[in-house]
Amino acid sequence: MTALQKAESIRARKGGRPIAALTAYDYPSARLLDESGVDILLVGDSLGMVVLGFPDTTHVTLNHMLHHVAAVARAKPRALVVGDLPIHTYDTPAQALESARSLVAAGAEAVKLEGGIRQADKVRAITAAGIPVMGHLGMLPQRVLEEGGYRKKGKTPEQAEALRDGAQALIDAGAFAIVFESVIPETARQLTAALAVPIIGIGCGDHTCDGEVAVVTDLLGSYPWFVPPFARPEADLASAIRSAAARYVARVTSLGD
Ligand code: KIV
């Protein structure tokens, strides 16, 4: 399937079988997650925190993304590979298109960017070039410093309307799906019912959207130093790694017989 066909098959899931998306940042995890049946592998700029050790995603560069997108793409996943456009790589439509083309050259099949109405011209420029775009609304991690923290969105009718207007602008510009982050469940459910493309939630409650995306380290319990309140770990890799390493240290450093 081509990238456009894969993106179209995700778009066609609107209102149907829910979409399961996970972040992936390297070759082995991309292969393992793909073998598990995930629909979308998002090379998210969350890698700045959970892989590169930065305090937030504002430190991520296009070069960081290219490196990790290429690693994920080498797994040749059946899932759609979406690469995040980092902050200040899509400040104008021309820059957005150039950055998106770089991610595609590295192996991304679609790109994601944050924001609504003010990003519509960038989404239009990228989709006009045949590159599928996923939007991202609600809590925008690239604006965490301006906002002074990670806060819930869509709490008032005005906020819900602004979210709807932003989503509609992205859809009109050609976005095939939109991530909603930390939107309160009632608003997420209402807007998902009203909007024409799949809404993929994170921190929006269970079964409120057309699917969910999770940061893979939250799912696997491999980044124990910061766990968002909405995370639902299915494993405790941090403990498994620590105890395997401790057993190794004990074996190697024992004097033997
Ligand atoms: O970078 C990322 O991992 C994301 C998800 C939170 C959706 O954008």
Boltz pocket constraint, residues with backbone or C-beta under 6 A from the ligand:
constraints:
  - pocket:
      binder: B
      contacts: [[A, 23], [A, 42], [A, 43], [A, 44], [A, 45], [A, 46], [A, 47], [A, 84], [A, 136], [A, 179], [A, 181], [A, 202], [A, 213], [A, 215]]
      max_distance: 6.0
